[in-house]
Amino acid sequence: MKSIQISLQMASSVKEFVNIVQKYTYDIDLRCDRYVVDAKSILGIFSLDLSKPINVEIHSDSCEDLLAELKSFQA
């Protein structure tokens, strides 16, 4: 499992993020404080506090291609 911090402060960035992560078959979660949601769920993401950085937990060890695509969201 790998983890990075991202920032999703605008609705357009949430949509772009979900479009990216939906292409991958492995599980990806978002963790904010004690809440964990599926990163592929737009409604789940909007239930988080988007004013703070969010941890992305990628449940795969070979995810360099995803990490490269998420570079623009890193906090």
PDB file of N, CA, C, O and CB in Angstrom:
ATOM      1  N   MET A   1       0.846  -1.189   0.000  1.00  0.00           N
ATOM      2  CA  MET A   1       0.000   0.000   0.000  1.00  0.00           C
ATOM      3  C   MET A   1       0.882   1.240   0.000  1.00  0.00           C
ATOM      4  O   MET A   1       1.898   1.296   0.692  1.00  0.00           O
ATOM      5  CB  MET A   1      -0.957   0.005   1.222  1.00  0.00           C
ATOM      6  N   LYS A   2       0.480   2.222  -0.780  1.00  0.00           N
ATOM      7  CA  LYS A   2       1.181   3.500  -0.821  1.00  0.00           C
ATOM      8  C   LYS A   2       0.205   4.602  -0.440  1.00  0.00           C
ATOM      9  O   LYS A   2      -1.007   4.466  -0.605  1.00  0.00           O
ATOM     10  CB  LYS A   2       1.796   3.763  -2.227  1.00  0.00           C
ATOM     11  N   SER A   3       0.756   5.695   0.074  1.00  0.00           N
ATOM     12  CA  SER A   3      -0.082   6.791   0.539  1.00  0.00           C
ATOM     13  C   SER A   3       0.536   8.131   0.151  1.00  0.00           C
ATOM     14  O   SER A   3       1.746   8.326   0.272  1.00  0.00           O
ATOM     15  CB  SER A   3      -0.281   6.711   2.063  1.00  0.00           C
ATOM     16  N   ILE A   4      -0.312   9.059  -0.322  1.00  0.00           N
ATOM     17  CA  ILE A   4       0.124  10.429  -0.620  1.00  0.00           C
ATOM     18  C   ILE A   4      -0.944  11.385  -0.096  1.00  0.00           C
ATOM     19  O   ILE A   4      -2.074  10.982   0.178  1.00  0.00           O
ATOM     20  CB  ILE A   4       0.365  10.636  -2.169  1.00  0.00           C
ATOM     21  N   GLN A   5      -0.569  12.660   0.037  1.00  0.00           N
ATOM     22  CA  GLN A   5      -1.530  13.687   0.441  1.00  0.00           C
ATOM     23  C   GLN A   5      -1.887  14.524  -0.775  1.00  0.00           C
ATOM     24  O   GLN A   5      -1.022  14.913  -1.560  1.00  0.00           O
ATOM     25  CB  GLN A   5      -0.959  14.582   1.582  1.00  0.00           C
ATOM     26  N   ILE A   6      -3.192  14.795  -0.916  1.00  0.00           N
ATOM     27  CA  ILE A   6      -3.656  15.624  -2.025  1.00  0.00           C
ATOM     28  C   ILE A   6      -4.564  16.718  -1.491  1.00  0.00           C
ATOM     29  O   ILE A   6      -4.966  16.719  -0.328  1.00  0.00           O
ATOM     30  CB  ILE A   6      -4.394  14.773  -3.086  1.00  0.00           C
ATOM     31  N   SER A   7      -4.871  17.649  -2.386  1.00  0.00           N
ATOM     32  CA  SER A   7      -5.796  18.730  -2.072  1.00  0.00           C
ATOM     33  C   SER A   7      -6.861  18.768  -3.163  1.00  0.00           C
ATOM     34  O   SER A   7      -6.537  18.822  -4.349  1.00  0.00           O
ATOM     35  CB  SER A   7      -5.052  20.107  -1.954  1.00  0.00           C
ATOM     36  N   LEU A   8      -8.126  18.740  -2.763  1.00  0.00           N
ATOM     37  CA  LEU A   8      -9.257  18.802  -3.701  1.00  0.00           C
ATOM     38  C   LEU A   8     -10.186  19.917  -3.233  1.00  0.00           C
ATOM     39  O   LEU A   8     -11.143  19.661  -2.503  1.00  0.00           O
ATOM     40  CB  LEU A   8     -10.022  17.419  -3.784  1.00  0.00           C
ATOM     41  N   GLN A   9      -9.914  21.138  -3.645  1.00  0.00           N
ATOM     42  CA  GLN A   9     -10.686  22.253  -3.093  1.00  0.00           C
ATOM     43  C   GLN A   9     -11.800  22.751  -4.000  1.00  0.00           C
ATOM     44  O   GLN A   9     -12.651  23.524  -3.559  1.00  0.00           O
ATOM     45  CB  GLN A   9      -9.773  23.383  -2.789  1.00  0.00           C
ATOM     46  N   MET A  10     -11.812  22.323  -5.260  1.00  0.00           N
ATOM     47  CA  MET A  10     -12.861  22.777  -6.172  1.00  0.00           C
ATOM     48  C   MET A  10     -13.601  21.568  -6.737  1.00  0.00           C
ATOM     49  O   MET A  10     -13.027  20.486  -6.861  1.00  0.00           O
ATOM     50  CB  MET A  10     -12.265  23.641  -7.320  1.00  0.00           C
ATOM     51  N   ALA A  11     -14.858  21.752  -7.075  1.00  0.00           N
ATOM     52  CA  ALA A  11     -15.659  20.647  -7.615  1.00  0.00           C
ATOM     53  C   ALA A  11     -15.052  20.107  -8.910  1.00  0.00           C
ATOM     54  O   ALA A  11     -15.110  18.905  -9.167  1.00  0.00           O
ATOM     55  CB  ALA A  11     -17.106  21.107  -7.865  1.00  0.00           C
ATOM     56  N   SER A  12     -14.481  20.973  -9.712  1.00  0.00           N
ATOM     57  CA  SER A  12     -13.882  20.517 -10.968  1.00  0.00           C
ATOM     58  C   SER A  12     -12.675  19.613 -10.715  1.00  0.00           C
ATOM     59  O   SER A  12     -12.437  18.674 -11.476  1.00  0.00           O
ATOM     60  CB  SER A  12     -13.465  21.718 -11.824  1.00  0.00           C
ATOM     61  N   SER A  13     -11.918  19.885  -9.661  1.00  0.00           N
ATOM     62  CA  SER A  13     -10.771  19.026  -9.351  1.00  0.00           C
ATOM     63  C   SER A  13     -11.224  17.679  -8.797  1.00  0.00           C
ATOM     64  O   SER A  13     -10.550  16.672  -9.014  1.00  0.00           O
ATOM     65  CB  SER A  13      -9.839  19.718  -8.347  1.00  0.00           C
ATOM     66  N   VAL A  14     -12.354  17.639  -8.086  1.00  0.00           N
ATOM     67  CA  VAL A  14     -12.902  16.375  -7.600  1.00  0.00           C
ATOM     68  C   VAL A  14     -13.315  15.515  -8.794  1.00  0.00           C
ATOM     69  O   VAL A  14     -13.027  14.319  -8.824  1.00  0.00           O
ATOM     70  CB  VAL A  14     -14.113  16.620  -6.649  1.00  0.00           C
ATOM     71  N   LYS A  15     -13.981  16.110  -9.767  1.00  0.00           N
ATOM     72  CA  LYS A  15     -14.418  15.381 -10.957  1.00  0.00           C
ATOM     73  C   LYS A  15     -13.214  14.840 -11.728  1.00  0.00           C
ATOM     74  O   LYS A  15     -13.214  13.684 -12.151  1.00  0.00           O
ATOM     75  CB  LYS A  15     -15.271  16.290 -11.865  1.00  0.00           C
ATOM     76  N   GLU A  16     -12.211  15.659 -11.907  1.00  0.00           N
ATOM     77  CA  GLU A  16     -11.001  15.233 -12.614  1.00  0.00           C
ATOM     78  C   GLU A  16     -10.304  14.095 -11.869  1.00  0.00           C
ATOM     79  O   GLU A  16      -9.857  13.131 -12.490  1.00  0.00           O
ATOM     80  CB  GLU A  16     -10.036  16.420 -12.789  1.00  0.00           C
ATOM     81  N   PHE A  17     -10.208  14.200 -10.542  1.00  0.00           N
ATOM     82  CA  PHE A  17      -9.592  13.164  -9.720  1.00  0.00           C
ATOM     83  C   PHE A  17     -10.333  11.832  -9.870  1.00  0.00           C
ATOM     84  O   PHE A  17      -9.704  10.792 -10.064  1.00  0.00           O
ATOM     85  CB  PHE A  17      -9.568  13.596  -8.246  1.00  0.00           C
ATOM     86  N   VAL A  18     -11.655  11.859  -9.782  1.00  0.00           N
ATOM     87  CA  VAL A  18     -12.448  10.636  -9.889  1.00  0.00           C
ATOM     88  C   VAL A  18     -12.290  10.014 -11.275  1.00  0.00           C
ATOM     89  O   VAL A  18     -12.202   8.792 -11.392  1.00  0.00           O
ATOM     90  CB  VAL A  18     -13.934  10.928  -9.602  1.00  0.00           C
ATOM     91  N   ASN A  19     -12.253  10.830 -12.320  1.00  0.00           N
ATOM     92  CA  ASN A  19     -12.055  10.306 -13.673  1.00  0.00           C
ATOM     93  C   ASN A  19     -10.717   9.588 -13.801  1.00  0.00           C
ATOM     94  O   ASN A  19     -10.610   8.602 -14.530  1.00  0.00           O
ATOM     95  CB  ASN A  19     -12.140  11.437 -14.698  1.00  0.00           C
ATOM     96  N   ILE A  20      -9.706  10.070 -13.106  1.00  0.00           N
ATOM     97  CA  ILE A  20      -8.385   9.425 -13.144  1.00  0.00           C
ATOM     98  C   ILE A  20      -8.411   8.100 -12.390  1.00  0.00           C
ATOM     99  O   ILE A  20      -7.990   7.077 -12.930  1.00  0.00           O
ATOM    100  CB  ILE A  20      -7.307  10.354 -12.545  1.00  0.00           C
ATOM    101  N   VAL A  21      -8.898   8.102 -11.150  1.00  0.00           N
ATOM    102  CA  VAL A  21      -8.816   6.888 -10.327  1.00  0.00           C
ATOM    103  C   VAL A  21      -9.750   5.786 -10.802  1.00  0.00           C
ATOM    104  O   VAL A  21      -9.497   4.615 -10.518  1.00  0.00           O
ATOM    105  CB  VAL A  21      -9.129   7.219  -8.890  1.00  0.00           C
ATOM    106  N   GLN A  22     -10.816   6.118 -11.514  1.00  0.00           N
ATOM    107  CA  GLN A  22     -11.739   5.093 -11.998  1.00  0.00           C
ATOM    108  C   GLN A  22     -11.107   4.201 -13.062  1.00  0.00           C
ATOM    109  O   GLN A  22     -11.625   3.119 -13.340  1.00  0.00           O
ATOM    110  CB  GLN A  22     -12.988   5.744 -12.555  1.00  0.00           C
ATOM    111  N   LYS A  23     -10.015   4.626 -13.653  1.00  0.00           N
ATOM    112  CA  LYS A  23      -9.348   3.829 -14.686  1.00  0.00           C
ATOM    113  C   LYS A  23      -8.572   2.653 -14.100  1.00  0.00           C
ATOM    114  O   LYS A  23      -8.183   1.748 -14.838  1.00  0.00           O
ATOM    115  CB  LYS A  23      -8.409   4.706 -15.493  1.00  0.00           C
ATOM    116  N   TYR A  24      -8.341   2.651 -12.794  1.00  0.00           N
ATOM    117  CA  TYR A  24      -7.498   1.641 -12.163  1.00  0.00           C
ATOM    118  C   TYR A  24      -8.349   0.604 -11.433  1.00  0.00           C
ATOM    119  O   TYR A  24      -9.360   0.936 -10.816  1.00  0.00           O
ATOM    120  CB  TYR A  24      -6.510   2.300 -11.189  1.00  0.00           C
ATOM    121  N   THR A  25      -7.922  -0.662 -11.515  1.00  0.00           N
ATOM    122  CA  THR A  25      -8.731  -1.758 -10.966  1.00  0.00           C
ATOM    123  C   THR A  25      -8.538  -1.964  -9.473  1.00  0.00           C
ATOM    124  O   THR A  25      -9.411  -2.535  -8.821  1.00  0.00           O
ATOM    125  CB  THR A  25      -8.407  -3.035 -11.681  1.00  0.00           C
ATOM    126  N   TYR A  26      -7.425  -1.518  -8.916  1.00  0.00           N
ATOM    127  CA  TYR A  26      -7.187  -1.757  -7.499  1.00  0.00           C
ATOM    128  C   TYR A  26      -7.946  -0.751  -6.636  1.00  0.00           C
ATOM    129  O   TYR A  26      -8.388   0.295  -7.113  1.00  0.00           O
ATOM    130  CB  TYR A  26      -5.689  -1.691  -7.196  1.00  0.00           C
ATOM    131  N   ASP A  27      -8.085  -1.095  -5.352  1.00  0.00           N
ATOM    132  CA  ASP A  27      -8.819  -0.243  -4.414  1.00  0.00           C
ATOM    133  C   ASP A  27      -8.006   1.000  -4.065  1.00  0.00           C
ATOM    134  O   ASP A  27      -6.795   0.940  -3.853  1.00  0.00           O
ATOM    135  CB  ASP A  27      -9.170  -1.025  -3.136  1.00  0.00           C
ATOM    136  N   ILE A  28      -8.714   2.127  -4.013  1.00  0.00           N
ATOM    137  CA  ILE A  28      -8.107   3.405  -3.642  1.00  0.00           C
ATOM    138  C   ILE A  28      -9.067   4.069  -2.659  1.00  0.00           C
ATOM    139  O   ILE A  28     -10.245   4.254  -2.963  1.00  0.00           O
ATOM    140  CB  ILE A  28      -7.831   4.326  -4.913  1.00  0.00           C
ATOM    141  N   ASP A  29      -8.560   4.425  -1.485  1.00  0.00           N
ATOM    142  CA  ASP A  29      -9.379   5.064  -0.457  1.00  0.00           C
ATOM    143  C   ASP A  29      -8.870   6.470  -0.177  1.00  0.00           C
ATOM    144  O   ASP A  29      -7.702   6.788  -0.400  1.00  0.00           O
ATOM    145  CB  ASP A  29      -9.382   4.228   0.835  1.00  0.00           C
ATOM    146  N   LEU A  30      -9.782   7.304   0.319  1.00  0.00           N
ATOM    147  CA  LEU A  30      -9.423   8.633   0.800  1.00  0.00           C
ATOM    148  C   LEU A  30      -9.680   8.659   2.299  1.00  0.00           C
ATOM    149  O   LEU A  30     -10.736   8.227   2.762  1.00  0.00           O
ATOM    150  CB  LEU A  30     -10.233   9.761   0.057  1.00  0.00           C
ATOM    151  N   ARG A  31      -8.711   9.168   3.056  1.00  0.00           N
ATOM    152  CA  ARG A  31      -8.835   9.248   4.510  1.00  0.00           C
ATOM    153  C   ARG A  31      -8.673  10.701   4.940  1.00  0.00           C
ATOM    154  O   ARG A  31      -7.684  11.358   4.615  1.00  0.00           O
ATOM    155  CB  ARG A  31      -7.782   8.340   5.216  1.00  0.00           C
ATOM    156  N   CYS A  32      -9.662  11.183   5.674  1.00  0.00           N
ATOM    157  CA  CYS A  32      -9.619  12.537   6.231  1.00  0.00           C
ATOM    158  C   CYS A  32     -10.056  12.414   7.682  1.00  0.00           C
ATOM    159  O   CYS A  32     -11.210  12.099   7.972  1.00  0.00           O
ATOM    160  CB  CYS A  32     -10.542  13.550   5.422  1.00  0.00           C
ATOM    161  N   ASP A  33      -9.118  12.666   8.591  1.00  0.00           N
ATOM    162  CA  ASP A  33      -9.337  12.446  10.023  1.00  0.00           C
ATOM    163  C   ASP A  33      -9.711  10.982  10.248  1.00  0.00           C
ATOM    164  O   ASP A  33      -8.921  10.092   9.932  1.00  0.00           O
ATOM    165  CB  ASP A  33     -10.453  13.395  10.576  1.00  0.00           C
ATOM    166  N   ARG A  34     -10.890  10.722  10.783  1.00  0.00           N
ATOM    167  CA  ARG A  34     -11.279   9.337  11.045  1.00  0.00           C
ATOM    168  C   ARG A  34     -12.236   8.777   9.997  1.00  0.00           C
ATOM    169  O   ARG A  34     -12.759   7.675  10.167  1.00  0.00           O
ATOM    170  CB  ARG A  34     -11.914   9.236  12.407  1.00  0.00           C
ATOM    171  N   TYR A  35     -12.471   9.515   8.926  1.00  0.00           N
ATOM    172  CA  TYR A  35     -13.387   9.080   7.877  1.00  0.00           C
ATOM    173  C   TYR A  35     -12.610   8.499   6.699  1.00  0.00           C
ATOM    174  O   TYR A  35     -11.577   9.033   6.296  1.00  0.00           O
ATOM    175  CB  TYR A  35     -14.270  10.252   7.411  1.00  0.00           C
ATOM    176  N   VAL A  36     -13.120   7.403   6.158  1.00  0.00           N
ATOM    177  CA  VAL A  36     -12.520   6.761   4.993  1.00  0.00           C
ATOM    178  C   VAL A  36     -13.622   6.546   3.962  1.00  0.00           C
ATOM    179  O   VAL A  36     -14.678   5.997   4.275  1.00  0.00           O
ATOM    180  CB  VAL A  36     -11.823   5.405   5.375  1.00  0.00           C
ATOM    181  N   VAL A  37     -13.364   6.989   2.716  1.00  0.00           N
ATOM    182  CA  VAL A  37     -14.337   6.791   1.635  1.00  0.00           C
ATOM    183  C   VAL A  37     -13.626   6.211   0.423  1.00  0.00           C
ATOM    184  O   VAL A  37     -12.407   6.316   0.290  1.00  0.00           O
ATOM    185  CB  VAL A  37     -15.048   8.127   1.264  1.00  0.00           C
ATOM    186  N   ASP A  38     -14.398   5.605  -0.448  1.00  0.00           N
ATOM    187  CA  ASP A  38     -13.885   5.077  -1.709  1.00  0.00           C
ATOM    188  C   ASP A  38     -13.522   6.269  -2.604  1.00  0.00           C
ATOM    189  O   ASP A  38     -14.339   7.165  -2.812  1.00  0.00           O
ATOM    190  CB  ASP A  38     -14.941   4.134  -2.410  1.00  0.00           C
ATOM    191  N   ALA A  39     -12.294   6.273  -3.128  1.00  0.00           N
ATOM    192  CA  ALA A  39     -11.838   7.396  -3.950  1.00  0.00           C
ATOM    193  C   ALA A  39     -12.561   7.466  -5.284  1.00  0.00           C
ATOM    194  O   ALA A  39     -12.472   8.480  -5.976  1.00  0.00           O
ATOM    195  CB  ALA A  39     -10.348   7.295  -4.186  1.00  0.00           C
ATOM    196  N   LYS A  40     -13.276   6.409  -5.662  1.00  0.00           N
ATOM    197  CA  LYS A  40     -13.994   6.383  -6.934  1.00  0.00           C
ATOM    198  C   LYS A  40     -15.433   6.895  -6.786  1.00  0.00           C
ATOM    199  O   LYS A  40     -16.196   6.880  -7.752  1.00  0.00           O
ATOM    200  CB  LYS A  40     -14.002   4.963  -7.500  1.00  0.00           C
ATOM    201  N   SER A  41     -15.802   7.342  -5.592  1.00  0.00           N
ATOM    202  CA  SER A  41     -17.156   7.809  -5.303  1.00  0.00           C
ATOM    203  C   SER A  41     -17.183   9.334  -5.150  1.00  0.00           C
ATOM    204  O   SER A  41     -16.635   9.882  -4.194  1.00  0.00           O
ATOM    205  CB  SER A  41     -17.696   7.134  -4.026  1.00  0.00           C
ATOM    206  N   ILE A  42     -17.821   9.999  -6.097  1.00  0.00           N
ATOM    207  CA  ILE A  42     -17.912  11.467  -6.026  1.00  0.00           C
ATOM    208  C   ILE A  42     -18.676  11.892  -4.769  1.00  0.00           C
ATOM    209  O   ILE A  42     -18.250  12.811  -4.070  1.00  0.00           O
ATOM    210  CB  ILE A  42     -18.609  12.037  -7.297  1.00  0.00           C
ATOM    211  N   LEU A  43     -19.794  11.235  -4.480  1.00  0.00           N
ATOM    212  CA  LEU A  43     -20.568  11.597  -3.293  1.00  0.00           C
ATOM    213  C   LEU A  43     -19.768  11.362  -2.017  1.00  0.00           C
ATOM    214  O   LEU A  43     -19.842  12.160  -1.082  1.00  0.00           O
ATOM    215  CB  LEU A  43     -21.872  10.800  -3.245  1.00  0.00           C
ATOM    216  N   GLY A  44     -19.013  10.284  -1.973  1.00  0.00           N
ATOM    217  CA  GLY A  44     -18.175  10.014  -0.818  1.00  0.00           C
ATOM    218  C   GLY A  44     -17.145  11.102  -0.595  1.00  0.00           C
ATOM    219  O   GLY A  44     -16.905  11.521   0.537  1.00  0.00           O
ATOM    220  N   ILE A  45     -16.537  11.558  -1.684  1.00  0.00           N
ATOM    221  CA  ILE A  45     -15.521  12.612  -1.586  1.00  0.00           C
ATOM    222  C   ILE A  45     -16.136  13.909  -1.065  1.00  0.00           C
ATOM    223  O   ILE A  45     -15.538  14.589  -0.231  1.00  0.00           O
ATOM    224  CB  ILE A  45     -14.859  12.853  -2.958  1.00  0.00           C
ATOM    225  N   PHE A  46     -17.331  14.253  -1.554  1.00  0.00           N
ATOM    226  CA  PHE A  46     -17.967  15.487  -1.106  1.00  0.00           C
ATOM    227  C   PHE A  46     -18.440  15.409   0.342  1.00  0.00           C
ATOM    228  O   PHE A  46     -18.798  16.434   0.922  1.00  0.00           O
ATOM    229  CB  PHE A  46     -19.135  15.817  -2.003  1.00  0.00           C
ATOM    230  N   SER A  47     -18.450  14.223   0.936  1.00  0.00           N
ATOM    231  CA  SER A  47     -18.811  14.115   2.350  1.00  0.00           C
ATOM    232  C   SER A  47     -17.622  14.421   3.263  1.00  0.00           C
ATOM    233  O   SER A  47     -17.788  14.542   4.477  1.00  0.00           O
ATOM    234  CB  SER A  47     -19.349  12.718   2.649  1.00  0.00           C
ATOM    235  N   LEU A  48     -16.426  14.545   2.684  1.00  0.00           N
ATOM    236  CA  LEU A  48     -15.218  14.850   3.464  1.00  0.00           C
ATOM    237  C   LEU A  48     -15.040  16.358   3.608  1.00  0.00           C
ATOM    238  O   LEU A  48     -15.661  17.141   2.889  1.00  0.00           O
ATOM    239  CB  LEU A  48     -13.969  14.229   2.799  1.00  0.00           C
ATOM    240  N   ASP A  49     -14.191  16.749   4.538  1.00  0.00           N
ATOM    241  CA  ASP A  49     -13.819  18.155   4.711  1.00  0.00           C
ATOM    242  C   ASP A  49     -12.735  18.472   3.688  1.00  0.00           C
ATOM    243  O   ASP A  49     -11.565  18.155   3.904  1.00  0.00           O
ATOM    244  CB  ASP A  49     -13.324  18.451   6.182  1.00  0.00           C
ATOM    245  N   LEU A  50     -13.119  19.097   2.572  1.00  0.00           N
ATOM    246  CA  LEU A  50     -12.185  19.344   1.480  1.00  0.00           C
ATOM    247  C   LEU A  50     -11.301  20.563   1.700  1.00  0.00           C
ATOM    248  O   LEU A  50     -10.469  20.886   0.852  1.00  0.00           O
ATOM    249  CB  LEU A  50     -12.941  19.506   0.203  1.00  0.00           C
ATOM    250  N   SER A  51     -11.471  21.237   2.819  1.00  0.00           N
ATOM    251  CA  SER A  51     -10.624  22.403   3.104  1.00  0.00           C
ATOM    252  C   SER A  51      -9.258  21.979   3.636  1.00  0.00           C
ATOM    253  O   SER A  51      -8.339  22.795   3.716  1.00  0.00           O
ATOM    254  CB  SER A  51     -11.314  23.329   4.115  1.00  0.00           C
ATOM    255  N   LYS A  52      -9.123  20.695   4.003  1.00  0.00           N
ATOM    256  CA  LYS A  52      -7.862  20.171   4.526  1.00  0.00           C
ATOM    257  C   LYS A  52      -7.257  19.188   3.534  1.00  0.00           C
ATOM    258  O   LYS A  52      -7.971  18.645   2.690  1.00  0.00           O
ATOM    259  CB  LYS A  52      -8.077  19.491   5.898  1.00  0.00           C
ATOM    260  N   PRO A  53      -5.941  18.950   3.623  1.00  0.00           N
ATOM    261  CA  PRO A  53      -5.334  17.913   2.779  1.00  0.00           C
ATOM    262  C   PRO A  53      -5.932  16.535   3.108  1.00  0.00           C
ATOM    263  O   PRO A  53      -6.292  16.259   4.253  1.00  0.00           O
ATOM    264  CB  PRO A  53      -3.790  17.893   2.971  1.00  0.00           C
ATOM    265  N   ILE A  54      -6.027  15.687   2.092  1.00  0.00           N
ATOM    266  CA  ILE A  54      -6.631  14.365   2.211  1.00  0.00           C
ATOM    267  C   ILE A  54      -5.575  13.315   1.884  1.00  0.00           C
ATOM    268  O   ILE A  54      -4.788  13.491   0.953  1.00  0.00           O
ATOM    269  CB  ILE A  54      -7.871  14.225   1.273  1.00  0.00           C
ATOM    270  N   ASN A  55      -5.556  12.233   2.641  1.00  0.00           N
ATOM    271  CA  ASN A  55      -4.629  11.133   2.371  1.00  0.00           C
ATOM    272  C   ASN A  55      -5.255  10.169   1.380  1.00  0.00           C
ATOM    273  O   ASN A  55      -6.389   9.724   1.563  1.00  0.00           O
ATOM    274  CB  ASN A  55      -4.246  10.396   3.676  1.00  0.00           C
ATOM    275  N   VAL A  56      -4.509   9.848   0.327  1.00  0.00           N
ATOM    276  CA  VAL A  56      -4.922   8.837  -0.644  1.00  0.00           C
ATOM    277  C   VAL A  56      -4.179   7.558  -0.295  1.00  0.00           C
ATOM    278  O   VAL A  56      -2.950   7.546  -0.229  1.00  0.00           O
ATOM    279  CB  VAL A  56      -4.629   9.291  -2.130  1.00  0.00           C
ATOM    280  N   GLU A  57      -4.924   6.481  -0.070  1.00  0.00           N
ATOM    281  CA  GLU A  57      -4.327   5.188   0.237  1.00  0.00           C
ATOM    282  C   GLU A  57      -4.567   4.261  -0.953  1.00  0.00           C
ATOM    283  O   GLU A  57      -5.702   3.893  -1.256  1.00  0.00           O
ATOM    284  CB  GLU A  57      -4.920   4.585   1.559  1.00  0.00           C
ATOM    285  N   ILE A  58      -3.482   3.897  -1.610  1.00  0.00           N
ATOM    286  CA  ILE A  58      -3.547   3.070  -2.818  1.00  0.00           C
ATOM    287  C   ILE A  58      -3.184   1.646  -2.417  1.00  0.00           C
ATOM    288  O   ILE A  58      -2.087   1.397  -1.918  1.00  0.00           O
ATOM    289  CB  ILE A  58      -2.584   3.611  -3.950  1.00  0.00           C
ATOM    290  N   HIS A  59      -4.097   0.721  -2.632  1.00  0.00           N
ATOM    291  CA  HIS A  59      -3.905  -0.665  -2.210  1.00  0.00           C
ATOM    292  C   HIS A  59      -3.253  -1.487  -3.324  1.00  0.00           C
ATOM    293  O   HIS A  59      -3.808  -2.478  -3.799  1.00  0.00           O
ATOM    294  CB  HIS A  59      -5.250  -1.293  -1.802  1.00  0.00           C
ATOM    295  N   SER A  60      -2.066  -1.046  -3.721  1.00  0.00           N
ATOM    296  CA  SER A  60      -1.278  -1.742  -4.732  1.00  0.00           C
ATOM    297  C   SER A  60       0.160  -1.271  -4.591  1.00  0.00           C
ATOM    298  O   SER A  60       0.411  -0.120  -4.233  1.00  0.00           O
ATOM    299  CB  SER A  60      -1.828  -1.481  -6.182  1.00  0.00           C
ATOM    300  N   ASP A  61       1.092  -2.152  -4.870  1.00  0.00           N
ATOM    301  CA  ASP A  61       2.498  -1.753  -4.795  1.00  0.00           C
ATOM    302  C   ASP A  61       3.038  -1.279  -6.139  1.00  0.00           C
ATOM    303  O   ASP A  61       4.070  -0.609  -6.190  1.00  0.00           O
ATOM    304  CB  ASP A  61       3.337  -2.906  -4.289  1.00  0.00           C
ATOM    305  N   SER A  62       2.356  -1.618  -7.220  1.00  0.00           N
ATOM    306  CA  SER A  62       2.807  -1.188  -8.544  1.00  0.00           C
ATOM    307  C   SER A  62       1.829  -0.140  -9.081  1.00  0.00           C
ATOM    308  O   SER A  62       0.986  -0.433  -9.929  1.00  0.00           O
ATOM    309  CB  SER A  62       2.917  -2.406  -9.526  1.00  0.00           C
ATOM    310  N   CYS A  63       1.961   1.087  -8.569  1.00  0.00           N
ATOM    311  CA  CYS A  63       1.010   2.145  -8.934  1.00  0.00           C
ATOM    312  C   CYS A  63       1.727   3.426  -9.366  1.00  0.00           C
ATOM    313  O   CYS A  63       1.196   4.523  -9.195  1.00  0.00           O
ATOM    314  CB  CYS A  63       0.076   2.446  -7.757  1.00  0.00           C
ATOM    315  N   GLU A  64       2.920   3.288  -9.919  1.00  0.00           N
ATOM    316  CA  GLU A  64       3.679   4.478 -10.317  1.00  0.00           C
ATOM    317  C   GLU A  64       2.952   5.298 -11.378  1.00  0.00           C
ATOM    318  O   GLU A  64       3.057   6.524 -11.395  1.00  0.00           O
ATOM    319  CB  GLU A  64       5.048   4.075 -10.836  1.00  0.00           C
ATOM    320  N   ASP A  65       2.210   4.622 -12.268  1.00  0.00           N
ATOM    321  CA  ASP A  65       1.465   5.345 -13.298  1.00  0.00           C
ATOM    322  C   ASP A  65       0.365   6.211 -12.678  1.00  0.00           C
ATOM    323  O   ASP A  65       0.150   7.341 -13.115  1.00  0.00           O
ATOM    324  CB  ASP A  65       0.855   4.358 -14.306  1.00  0.00           C
ATOM    325  N   LEU A  66      -0.327   5.692 -11.669  1.00  0.00           N
ATOM    326  CA  LEU A  66      -1.342   6.485 -10.971  1.00  0.00           C
ATOM    327  C   LEU A  66      -0.710   7.641 -10.207  1.00  0.00           C
ATOM    328  O   LEU A  66      -1.225   8.758 -10.239  1.00  0.00           O
ATOM    329  CB  LEU A  66      -2.143   5.601 -10.013  1.00  0.00           C
ATOM    330  N   LEU A  67       0.393   7.388  -9.525  1.00  0.00           N
ATOM    331  CA  LEU A  67       1.077   8.453  -8.777  1.00  0.00           C
ATOM    332  C   LEU A  67       1.506   9.585  -9.713  1.00  0.00           C
ATOM    333  O   LEU A  67       1.440  10.757  -9.343  1.00  0.00           O
ATOM    334  CB  LEU A  67       2.308   7.886  -8.031  1.00  0.00           C
ATOM    335  N   ALA A  68       1.941   9.236 -10.915  1.00  0.00           N
ATOM    336  CA  ALA A  68       2.335  10.264 -11.889  1.00  0.00           C
ATOM    337  C   ALA A  68       1.127  11.103 -12.302  1.00  0.00           C
ATOM    338  O   ALA A  68       1.238  12.319 -12.455  1.00  0.00           O
ATOM    339  CB  ALA A  68       2.984   9.614 -13.135  1.00  0.00           C
ATOM    340  N   GLU A  69      -0.021  10.460 -12.483  1.00  0.00           N
ATOM    341  CA  GLU A  69      -1.231  11.197 -12.882  1.00  0.00           C
ATOM    342  C   GLU A  69      -1.755  12.089 -11.751  1.00  0.00           C
ATOM    343  O   GLU A  69      -2.381  13.116 -12.014  1.00  0.00           O
ATOM    344  CB  GLU A  69      -2.327  10.214 -13.318  1.00  0.00           C
ATOM    345  N   LEU A  70      -1.507  11.708 -10.514  1.00  0.00           N
ATOM    346  CA  LEU A  70      -2.008  12.479  -9.368  1.00  0.00           C
ATOM    347  C   LEU A  70      -1.047  13.573  -8.914  1.00  0.00           C
ATOM    348  O   LEU A  70      -1.325  14.278  -7.944  1.00  0.00           O
ATOM    349  CB  LEU A  70      -2.284  11.551  -8.212  1.00  0.00           C
ATOM    350  N   LYS A  71       0.072  13.720  -9.604  1.00  0.00           N
ATOM    351  CA  LYS A  71       1.102  14.702  -9.220  1.00  0.00           C
ATOM    352  C   LYS A  71       0.513  16.112  -9.077  1.00  0.00           C
ATOM    353  O   LYS A  71       0.883  16.846  -8.161  1.00  0.00           O
ATOM    354  CB  LYS A  71       2.240  14.715 -10.263  1.00  0.00           C
ATOM    355  N   SER A  72      -0.397  16.490  -9.973  1.00  0.00           N
ATOM    356  CA  SER A  72      -0.952  17.855  -9.944  1.00  0.00           C
ATOM    357  C   SER A  72      -1.868  18.102  -8.743  1.00  0.00           C
ATOM    358  O   SER A  72      -2.158  19.257  -8.428  1.00  0.00           O
ATOM    359  CB  SER A  72      -1.723  18.124 -11.225  1.00  0.00           C
ATOM    360  N   PHE A  73      -2.331  17.047  -8.065  1.00  0.00           N
ATOM    361  CA  PHE A  73      -3.216  17.204  -6.910  1.00  0.00           C
ATOM    362  C   PHE A  73      -2.462  17.206  -5.590  1.00  0.00           C
ATOM    363  O   PHE A  73      -3.051  17.512  -4.553  1.00  0.00           O
ATOM    364  CB  PHE A  73      -4.245  16.104  -6.897  1.00  0.00           C
ATOM    365  N   GLN A  74      -1.183  16.875  -5.597  1.00  0.00           N
ATOM    366  CA  GLN A  74      -0.452  16.737  -4.339  1.00  0.00           C
ATOM    367  C   GLN A  74      -0.393  18.047  -3.574  1.00  0.00           C
ATOM    368  O   GLN A  74      -0.164  19.116  -4.140  1.00  0.00           O
ATOM    369  CB  GLN A  74       0.954  16.232  -4.601  1.00  0.00           C
ATOM    370  N   ALA A  75      -0.608  17.929  -2.261  1.00  0.00           N
ATOM    371  CA  ALA A  75      -0.659  19.115  -1.393  1.00  0.00           C
ATOM    372  C   ALA A  75       0.738  19.539  -0.982  1.00  0.00           C
ATOM    373  O   ALA A  75       0.896  20.518  -0.252  1.00  0.00           O
ATOM    374  CB  ALA A  75      -1.513  18.842  -0.145  1.00  0.00           C
TER     375      ALA A  75
END
